[in-house]
Amino acid sequence: MVWRCLGSAAACLVIAACTGYARRASDNWVRDWTPVGHAERLSNVWITTPLRDAVQTRAGVGARDCLSNADDRAQALACVRRARAERANAFVSFGYPSMDSMMGWGIVSLASGELELYRFDSSPCGGGDCPYRLRMTTCLHIAEPLADGDGVEHICSDPKF
């Protein structure tokens, strides 16, 4: 019985690898995204200040803060889409508690068309004994909005974000 289960699992792995199921390297934010700034150990692992500062600085003075008037992720992404349509700079950053640190994500949309994606972990080793991790990548393919404009779930489809 055990051998049959192991054989089935091995077969599934082979089939998955052959069908292209393996994740692309650009989907791994920890390994493949570019580090931002000079990460330091934070005195308070329950903050996302480095993320907020990075996206706000990158977007520039006068950029739209798409989280300030949003109640949820969908509204924040809709704000970024509107700014893109109007060729205006915009940003959003959002943090949330995890088991032993703060996690977060951010987006910077530039009037020139670039869309940058950010990921943040205030203490990747847990508990504050290591520098925070802030990384970014450029969106290679903007996700299409839904026909009715509601339920915006992703802004980028490569990598999915």
C-alpha positions in Angstrom: 0.0 0.0 0.0 2.8 2.5 1.0 4.7 1.7 -2.2 1.6 2.3 -4.4 1.1 5.7 -2.7 4.7 6.6 -3.2 4.6 5.5 -6.8 1.5 7.6 -7.4 3.1 10.6 -5.9 6.2 10.2 -8.1 4.1 9.8 -11.2 2.2 13.0 -10.3 5.5 14.9 -9.9 6.8 13.6 -13.3 3.5 14.5 -15.0 3.5 18.0 -13.4 7.1 18.7 -14.5 6.4 17.5 -18.0 3.2 19.6 -18.4 5.0 22.8 -17.3 3.5 23.0 -13.9 6.7 24.1 -12.3 6.7 27.8 -11.2 8.6 30.3 -13.1 11.6 31.8 -11.4 10.1 35.4 -11.5 7.3 34.2 -9.2 9.7 33.7 -6.3 9.9 37.1 -4.7 12.4 36.1 -2.0 15.0 34.8 -4.4 14.5 36.6 -7.7 13.2 40.1 -6.9 15.6 43.0 -6.5 16.4 44.1 -3.0 15.4 47.7 -2.2 17.4 50.0 0.0 19.7 48.9 2.8 17.8 46.5 5.0 18.5 46.9 8.7 17.2 45.2 11.8 14.0 47.0 12.8 13.5 48.0 16.5 9.8 47.2 16.1 9.0 44.3 13.8 5.3 45.3 13.8 5.8 48.2 11.4 5.9 48.5 7.6 7.6 51.9 7.5 10.4 50.9 5.1 7.8 49.6 2.6 5.7 52.8 2.8 8.7 55.1 2.5 10.1 53.2 -0.5 6.9 53.2 -2.6 6.0 56.8 -1.6 9.5 58.0 -2.5 9.6 56.1 -5.8 6.2 57.4 -6.8 7.3 61.0 -6.2 5.8 64.1 -4.7 2.2 64.6 -5.6 1.6 61.0 -6.5 -1.8 59.5 -5.6 -1.9 57.5 -2.4 -4.3 54.8 -3.4 -4.7 53.4 0.1 -5.8 56.6 1.7 -9.4 56.4 0.4 -9.7 52.6 -0.1 -11.5 50.2 2.1 -9.9 47.1 0.6 -7.4 45.7 -1.9 -9.9 45.9 -4.8 -10.5 49.6 -4.3 -6.8 50.3 -4.0 -6.1 48.4 -7.3 -9.0 50.3 -9.0 -7.4 53.5 -7.9 -4.0 52.5 -9.4 -5.8 51.5 -12.6 -7.5 54.9 -12.8 -4.2 56.7 -12.3 -2.6 54.6 -15.0 -5.5 55.5 -17.4 -4.9 59.2 -16.6 -1.1 58.8 -16.8 -0.6 59.9 -13.2 1.9 58.6 -10.7 0.3 56.5 -7.9 1.3 54.2 -5.1 -0.2 51.9 -2.5 1.3 50.0 0.4 -0.4 47.6 2.7 0.9 45.7 5.7 -0.6 42.9 7.7 0.6 40.9 10.7 1.9 37.4 10.2 3.0 34.8 12.8 6.1 36.8 14.1 6.5 39.9 11.9 4.7 42.2 9.5 4.3 41.3 5.9 3.3 43.7 3.2 2.9 44.5 -0.5 3.1 47.7 -2.5 2.6 49.0 -6.0 4.1 52.0 -7.7 2.5 53.1 -11.0 4.5 55.7 -12.9 3.0 58.1 -15.5 5.5 56.7 -18.0 3.7 53.3 -17.9 6.0 51.3 -15.6 4.4 49.3 -12.9 6.6 48.2 -10.0 5.6 45.5 -7.4 7.0 45.4 -3.9 7.0 42.7 -1.2 8.0 43.2 2.5 8.8 41.1 5.5 9.8 43.0 8.7 11.7 40.0 10.1 12.2 37.0 7.7 14.0 35.1 10.5 11.1 35.8 12.9 11.1 37.9 16.1 13.3 40.7 14.9 16.8 39.2 15.0 17.5 39.9 11.4 17.2 42.7 8.8 13.8 43.3 7.1 13.4 42.1 3.5 12.1 44.6 0.9 12.2 43.5 -2.7 10.7 44.7 -6.0 10.2 43.7 -9.5 8.7 45.2 -12.6 5.4 44.0 -13.9 5.9 42.4 -17.3 2.2 42.1 -18.2 -0.6 44.3 -16.8 -3.7 42.2 -15.9 -6.8 43.0 -17.8 -9.7 44.4 -15.7 -12.9 42.5 -15.5 -15.6 43.5 -18.0 -17.8 45.1 -15.3 -14.9 46.7 -13.5 -15.8 45.0 -10.2 -13.9 42.5 -8.3 -10.4 43.6 -9.4 -8.2 40.9 -8.0 -4.8 41.3 -9.7 -3.1 44.2 -11.3 -0.3 42.2 -12.9 -0.4 38.8 -14.5 3.4 38.4 -15.0 4.2 37.9 -12.2 0.8 37.4 -10.8 0.3 40.1 -8.2 
